[in-house]
Structure formats: C-alpha cells, structure tokens
Amino acid sequence: MASVQPTSNNTSDVRRPNKITRYKAQSTGGPLDDPTPDYMNLLGMIFSMCGLMMKLKWSAWVAVYCSFISFANSRTSEDTKQMLSSFMLSISAVVMSYLQSPQPMQPPW
C-alpha cells in the first residue's frame, strides 16, 4: 500500500505534518515495575524457613499464601524457576510440619 503524502492540491486533508511525532517506547522502570511479586516471594521463603526450622504450622501456611500472591501478581517474562522453588519450599514446609506433628494447628495466640 502506497503512503499518502499531504499535498497542497488536496484541501480536504486535515493532517498536520508539524504535529507528527515518532513513537518512543517506555523505559522498563517506572510505575509499571511492581515490586509486589518479589516481596511476596521473599516473604514466602522466609516464612517457609521459619515453618521448617521452628515447626510453626501457621508460618508454613502463610508461606503458601505468599507464594500464591507472588505467582498471581507475576508477569510472564519473570523467572519461573525462582517462583516454582519458592512455592515448592512452602508446600514442603506445610508437609513437613504436619508429618512431624499431625495434630490440628493451634492458634498462635
């Protein structure tokens, strides 16, 4: 398809050549860079380790919750291996805490 150039002969052409600007892509940083998945991933790993080391069931469940939030808020371009390892660590914290003590979880208060 041939491009149409504005000419002085065509008076019905409403395009203004002085208003044409070239597209500039947004930088990667800025308001679109949301740190929530990274924070939730880190919190999930911390709570997982607390659940594994201290046998705290509520901490293991909080780790699973943080892992779900991290997965739900992540973008497709992010590293899935780190998220998968955080999720598996939180699941293993829940499983190990219930294998060591199968009684129902006691409230932390």
N, C-alpha and C positions, 0 to 999 in steps of 0.2 A: 504494500500500500504506500503510495507516494505521500510525502509530508506536504501539507498545505502551508505555504508561506504567506503571511499577510502582505497584501499589495495595496498600493494607493488607488488602484482602479476599483476595488471592492469596498464600497462604503458601508455595507451591512456587516462587515467583520468587526466584532466587538472586542476581540483580543487586544491586549496592550502589551507590546514587547518589553516595555520597561518594567512591568510587574512580574515577569517570568523569573523564578529563582530555581536554582538547582537543588535537588534533594540531598540533604545531609543526614546520614544515619545517626541515631542517638548513640552516645557513648555507653559502654557497658555498665558503668557505675551510675549512681543516681537513685531516684525514687523507685525504680523498678527492681533494684537489687535488695530483696527482702532477706534479712538475716535470720528469720524465724526458723526455717528448717535446720540451719546449722546449730542454733542454740538448743533446739529440741533434741537434736542428735547428740550433742554433748551432754545435756541433762539426762537423756536416756542411758548413755554409757555410765555416767556417774551413779545413777540410781541402780543400774544393773550390778555394778560392782559392790555397792552397799548391800543389795539384796543377796548377792553371792557370799560375800565375806562375813556379813553380820547376821545372816539368816533372817532378814526382815522381809516378810511377805508383802507388806504394803509397799515397800520400796521397789520390789520386783514388779508389782502391778503398775506403779507409777512409771517405771521404765518402759513397760509395754505401751502405756498411754502416750508417753513422749515419743516413742518410736512411730506410733500411728500418726501423730500430728506431724512429725518430720516427713514421713512418707507422703501424707496428704498435701503438704504445702511445698513439696519439692518440684523442680522443673525437670523436664525430660533430659535436659542437657547436663544435669548434675551426675556425679559419680554414684552409680547404683550399688557398687560393691561396699562402700562405706555404710550406706543406709541398710543394706542387707545384713552386714555384720553387726550393726547396732541392734537391729530387730532380732536377729538370732541370739545375741547376747542377752537381750531382755527376756526372750522366751526361755532360754536355758536357766536364767535366774529364777523364773517362776517355777519351772520344773524341778530344779534342784532344791529350792526352798520347801516345796511340798513333798519331795521324796525324803528329805531329812526329818520332816515333821508333818505328817499327814492330817493333823487336826485343823479344823477351820481357822481362818485368820482371826486373830484377836485385834480389836480396835487399838490404835496406838495411844489412846488417852487413858 
